[in-house]
């Protein structure tokens, strides 16, 4: 209710402005000094002329705001309430004892603040003595929209903060504060400058500002000659300087499909010399994160290294390369597994890249269920997708072949029916997996007296196939 016209009173005295000097008033018309010790407790809105204004949120010098002891709003680590919200804050009165040091908060007065959207209202109490609540004529929000872009200046990587003031405006200066994310939610100030230019530069030196940092610039405008009149500070979006993977995480399946992973640099790549060594080489590696004991990774890359060659910066990329990621089909039901791809700059000559380890990309490999197919007795056949049929032919047949890798199974069927019925039975099977071929053959004698022969041929140094025997070799 305090936001509605009848819910608050208006303080309009132009002397309340932070830019008003009270010393002359004390000398010639002390009865006109702002004195809020008899102010009725209520919600108030501050106006200077037709302009809605706010209480200042930093220390105001003595003898400003039409009074000797100006009262301002202390935020400490708090912020002003968001639209529709209210907060209990503290009003501070500035005072300086003769010959002593200035105390920005000698007296404390409780103040509640409600954000009504287009303006603030303040729940004010009478002051403990002849003090006055201040009003600050802030520049309206200028919609500066600061944006950070990377560029090379004299062969070194710089970040440029650009902002677009609305024109025509009276001469304005800008205070630009650069900061970086030191830990989640915490920003650390790097540099501050005041400039009449609509941009500000910050060099990446590898010490104060490193690759891997997320950087912000905060811009405040103020009128030349009256720095106390300033616009609300405006933040840029965070700019991540370094190597990025796109997409930032992958979920793939054990189906042999190739997935494209883009590796890009958000900052330009400087050329250290005159030769053509103008690139950053990244060594790529994979690592299994899922199991307790590290096994072979669940993913394979199409290349072990990529080169980032300088290009003009557009979007968030100044140099990019691609690599394909494929899930390793292990034919084991081992659940979904997590691997990661790492990139490491290889012996860079540029100091900026020397101690930089880019963040990795997480790859989740979805386990596909293993299928089974069967051919048994006088061959009844059940396919991978559950079809059932019989095959009574004699000869050698292709039972199964993969379309995506070297894997096939041949079977040999002989006559096992005798005089009365024409029946065929399996007598041999040959399987190829990669470079290994395994043959189990009983087709070398009579139906009753045949002995199994097992042979393994491999083009590899050591066969990858395991052979398990039980029942004294009767089951293989």
N, C-alpha and C positions, 0 to 999 in steps of 0.2 A: 504493500500500500504506500510506502514512503516514496515510490517512484512516480506516483500519480500527482497531478498539479496540486491537489489539496493536501498531500501527505508530507510536504516539506516546505520550508521557508527558503528565501533566496538572499544571500549576502552579495551586494553589488558594489560595495565601496571600492573605487578604483585605486585607493591608497594601498589595498591589500596585495597588490602586485609585487612579486619578488624583485622586479626591476625598479620599484619606487624607493627612493632614498628618504628616510624619515628625519635626517639631521636638521634640514632647513625648517621642517614642520615643528620640531622641538623648540627651535629658536624663536619663531615668529607666531606660531598658533598652536601651542601645546594642547589647547582644549580640543583640537581636531585629531589628536593621536588616536589610533585604533586601540581600544581597551575592551577586552572581552570578559572582564571579571564579572559583569552583570548580564552576560548573554544567557537567555533562557535555554535550558536543556531541550534540544529538539533535533530533528533531521534538517540539514541545510544543504542547499546547492550553491556552488560558487559561480559567479558570473563576473566578467570584466567587459563592460559594454554589452553587446549582444552575444558575446562569445562564451560558451560554457567552458570553464577552466577547472583545474584540479589542484589539490594540495600538493606542494612539492614533496618529493620523496628522498631528498638529500639535504644535508645541513645548509641552512640559510644564515648568512652573516647577520650580526647584530645591526640594528638600525635600518632594517629593510621592512617592507610590508606595512608601512605607516605606523610602526611601533618600535619600541626599543628591543623587546624580547620576542622575536618572531617564532611562531609555532609551526613546525613541519612534521611530516608523517614518517616515522621510522619503520622500515620494512625488515631490517636485519637480513635473514636468509629467506624471508617470506616474499610472495609476489602479491600484486593487487588482485582482488577477486575477479574471477571470470564473469562474463555477462550473466546476470540473474543471480549471482552468488553474493554473499556478504562475508566479511571477516572482521575480527576484533584485532585492532592494531594499537600502536602507541604514538601519541603526539609528543614531540620533544620541543622544549623551549630553549633557544640559544641565549647564553649570557656570558659576560666576561667581567670578572671582578677587577677593580682598578689595579693595574700593574700585574695582574695574573694572566693565566692562559685562558683562551676561549673554551667553554664547555658547551658542546653542541646539544647536550641533553641534560641540562641542570635540573629541569623540572619535567616530570612525565605525566601525561594526561591521557586517560583511555579514550580512544576514538573508534567507533564502528564505521565500516565503509561498505556501502552497497553499490554494486555495478548495475546501473539501470539500462545498459546497452549503449545509448547515445551519450550518457553522462554519468557521473558519480554523485551519490549523496552521502553526507557525513553526519553521524550522530555525535554532536559536539556538546561538551560540558562548559560551564563557566570556568575561566582560567584562575589559578591561585595568585592573583595579582594583575597588574596592568600589562597584559601580554596580548598578542593578536594572532589569529589564525591566518596563514598565508595563502595566497592564490597564485598559481603559476600559469602564465600565458604560454603554454607549449605551442610550438608550431603544429599545425594539424598534421595527421599522419600523411606523409608525402607519397606513399605507395612507391618507395624507392626500389623494392624488389631486387635486393642484391643477389648476384649470381657469380659463382666461382668458375673460372675456366683456366686450363693450363696453357702455357706457351713457353717457347724458348726465347730468352733474352741474352744475347752475347754468348750463346753456347751453353747456358745454364738453365735448368728447369725453374720456372717461376709460376706461381699461382696469381691470377688477376681477379680482383673483386670489382665487378662493374655494377653500377646502380644508375637508374634512369630518373632524375628529378623531373617533376612537372615544370614546364616553363610557360609563360615567363614568371620567374620568382625574383624577389629582391636578392642581392648577392648573398650566397649561402656557403658556409664551410661544412665539411663533413669530418666526423670523428669515426675512424674505422678501427675496430678492435678485431684482431685475428686470434682465434683460439683453436685448440685441438682437443679431441676426446681422449682424456688420460685413462679413464675407466668408465664403465657404463654409467651414463647419467652425469658424469663429472667432466667439466671443461677446464682446460688449463690455458691461461692467457699466454700468447707468444709475443705479440707485438701490437702497439697502438700508434696510430698516426693521425694528424689533423691535416687536411688537404682541401684546396678549392677544386681539385680535379674530380670528375665523376668516376674515378677508378683508383685502385690501390694495388701495389705489387708486393709479393712476399716471395723471397728466394728459398728454394729447397736446398739446404746445405748438408743434409744427412746427419746433422747434430741437433739443432734446434727444431728442425722440421724434417721428418724422415719419411721414406716410403713405408706404407702401411698405416699412416696416420689418416684419420678422418678430420677434415679441417672445416671451420666455420668462419664467416666474417659477419660482424654486427655493425650496422651503419646508423649513426645519429646525425641529423642535420641541425645546424644552428645559424642564426643570423650573425653576420660579422659585427663585432663590437658589442654584442649582448649574448655571451655564451650561456647565460642562464635561461634564455628562451630557446628550447630545443625540442625537436620532434621526438616522438616515441622511437626507441631503438628498434631496428628491423633486422631479422636474422636471415642469412642465406640458408639453403639446404646444405646438409653435410656433404663435402666432396671427399671421396675416398681416393687417395693417391697411391697407386701401386698396380699389382697384377690382380685381375678378376677372372673368374671362370664363369661362362654362361652356357647352360643354366648353372645356378649356384649349387644345385644338388640334382642328382639323377636317380630315377627308379627304373630299372630295366629287368628283363626276364631272361631266363636261360633258353633263348630261342634262336641264337645265332645272329640276331639283327644288329646292325651297326648304328651307333648313336653318336651324333656329332657334338663334340665339346669344343667351344671356342675359348682360347686363352688370349686375353687382351691387356694392354697397358693403358691406364687412364692418363698417364703423363707422357709427354713427348720424349723420344730417345735421342740423346745428344751424341754427336760424333766427336770422339776424343781427338782424332788426328785427321790428316788429309786423305788417308787411304780409304779403301772401301769397306773397312771393318765396322760399318755403321749399323750394328744390330746387337740385340741381346739374345744370347742362346739360353734356352731353358731346358735343363735336364728333367725329364718326367719319370716318375716312378709310381708303382702301385703298392698298396699295403693292405693286408687283411686285418679288419678291426674286430670281427665278430667273435672269433674263438679265443679260448684262454691261451692255447699255445699257437703261435703264428704258423699258419699253414700256407700253401700256395694261394695267392690272391684269387678272388673270384672273377676278376676282370682282366681283359687283355687290351693293350693300346696298339694303335696302328703305327706309332712311332715312339722312340725313346727320347727324342729331343725335337724341339721346334725353335725356329728363329723368328724373333719379333723385329721386323724391318720398319724403319721410320715411315710414317704416312702422315698426311695432314689430319689434325684432330677433328673428329666430327662425332656428335652424340657424346658417348663416354669413352670412345676408343681413339687412341693415337697410334696404335700398332696392334695387329691381331694375327693369329694363326689358328688353324683347326687341327684336331686329332680325333680319330674315331675310337669309341669304347665299345667293347663287346663282352657279354657275359660268357664265362667259361662254362660249357655244358659238362657237368661232372657226373650225370646219371645217378646221383645220390640224393636221397631225400634228407637233406641237412638243414631244411628251413631257410628262411630269408637271411641273407648274410650281408654285412656292411663292409665295404672296402673304401679306400680313399685314394685319390690321385694327388700327388705332390708335384710342385714345380720348384726348381732351384736354379737361380741364375748361375751360369758356368763361367768362372774366372772373369768377372767383368772388370774392364779397365776404369770405368766410371765409378768414382768413390760413392756416389749416391746408391748404387746397386750392390755395393760390396757386402754389407752385413744384413742384407734383406732376405727374409724367408717369407714368401707369399703364403697366405692361408690356403689350406687344401680344399678339395671338393669331395663331398661325400657321395658315394654310389651305393645304393641299396639294390641287391640282386634278389629278385623274387624267384623262389624255388618253384619250378613247374613239376607237377606230379609225373613220376616215371611210369611209362606204359609197359605192358607185358603182352607178348603174343606166344602162342603155343602151337606145336604140331606133335601129336602123341598117338601111340599104338598104330592102328591100321589107318593111316593118318586122318585123325579128326583135327581140324585147324580152327583156332580162335584168333581173330585178328586183334590188333591194338585197340580198335574201336568196338570190339565185342561181337563182330559177325562170326557165325559158326558154319563150317561146311566140311565135307569129306573130299579127299582126293585119292583115287585108287589107281593112278597112273604109275607106270614104272619109268624111271629115268632120273636125271639131275635137274633140279629146279631152283630158281631164285625165290627165296622165301621173303626176304626183306632187304631194302636198301635205303640208306639215308640220302636225302637230296642236298644236305648242307655240309656233310663231312664224309671222310673215307670210312664207311661202315657198311658191311653187307653180310648176309647169311645165305649160304647155299645148302640145300638138302638133297640127299640121294635116297630114292625109294626103290626097293627090290620086291620081287614076287615072293610073298610069304603065305600064299593061300593053299597050296597043294593042288590035288586033282579036282576036288569038288567045287571050290569057289575061287574067283579071281580077286585076290586081295593084295594090296601093296603095303609095305611097312617101311619106316625109316631105318636105314642102315648106316648112314653117315651124315655128318654135318661139317661144313667149313665156314669159319667166321673170320672176317677181316676187320680190324679196328686200327685205323692209322697205319703204321708200318708193320703191325703184327698180324700174322695169319695163324690160326689154330685149326687143326683138322682132327676130328675124332671119327675113325673109320672102322666099321665092323663088316664092310661089304666084301671082305677078302676070303670068304670060305662058304660054308653051308649055313642054312638058317639055324640049325641046332648047334653047330660046332664052331662058330666064329669067335675070334678073339679080338678085343678092341685094340686098335693102334692109335696112339696119340702123338702127333707131331706139331712142333711149333717152329714157324719160320719168322724171322724178324729182320727188317732192314735197319732197325735202330741198334744202338750199342747194347742196350739192355731192354728186354721185352717189358711192356707196360701192363700186360695182361696177367691176372692171377688165376691159377688153376687149383681148384680144391677137390680133394678125393676123399671118399668115405666108403664104408662097407668093404674094406680091403680092396679098394680100387674098382668095385663093381658099380659105384656111383661116382661120376666125375662131373 
